[in-house]
Amino acid sequence: MMVKICGLRTVEHALVAATAGADLLGLVFAPSRRQVTLTEAATIAAAVHKLPAPRPRLVGLFVHEQPERIETIVQQVGLDLVQLSGDEPVSDAAAVTVPMIKAIRMDGSQREADWLQQPVTFLVDAHVPGSYGGTGVRADWARAATLALQRPLFLAGGLNVANVAAAIAAVHPLGVDVSSGVERDGRKDALLIETFIAAARCRPV
C-alpha cells in the first residue's frame, strides 16, 4: 500500500514522513495555505534527495498552471511526478514530461470523462465545488471502489488515522493520500504523520 503525504512545507516534516515510510511527498504549488515557494520546495527537495535509496518520490501539485511553468518547476526543484488537481484540459497531459497523477472528483463532467480515457494514474478526492483538495471532506468510497476495479488509483479526501484502514478495505486503492488528516491546528504534526502511515500499513507505531 503506497502512502502519499501531501501539503508538506518544511524539511522537518518531509523527513519525518520519509523516515516513517511514505512513498510520495506532495508539495503544493497552487494557491493554498499549504503553498510552498520555489525556495522552500528546493530546500525540501535537496534534503530528500540526500536520503539513501529507496527515497520517497517528490510530487508537485498544480491547479490550472501553464504547462511551461510546470516544466520549469519540475526541473528547478527536481520533482519526480506532477499532480494536476484542477479542471485542466486533457491536452495538458502531453506537456508533462514526468509521470503524472490526475485528481478527479467523480463530478460527472465531460472533462473528467475525457480524462478517464487517458493512461494516467488517478487520485479520487471529494467533490467540493470551488475547492481543489485539502478540505478534509470524505470522498465517495463506493464510486472510488468501482473505479479501482478498472484503474489503479490513489484515494484521498477526509482520510485520517481513524478511518484509513477501513477506507483501504472498502476501496482497495493503489495508495492513499492525506493532507489535513495529519494536521493539528492547521499544521502538519509529526506524530500524526507517523501514526497515519502505520495505520495504512496495518502495523503498530
ABEGO torsion letter per residue (X at the ends): XBBBBBGBABAAAAAAAAAAGBABBBBBABBBAABBBAAAAAAAAAAAAABBOBBBBBBBBBBGBBAAAAAAAAAAAGBABBBBABABBAAAAAABABBBBBBBAGAGBAAAAAAAABBBBBBBBBBBBGBAEGAGBBBBAAAAAAAAAABBBBBBGGBBAAAAAAAAAAAGBABBBBAAAABBGGBBBAAAAAAAAAAAAGBBX
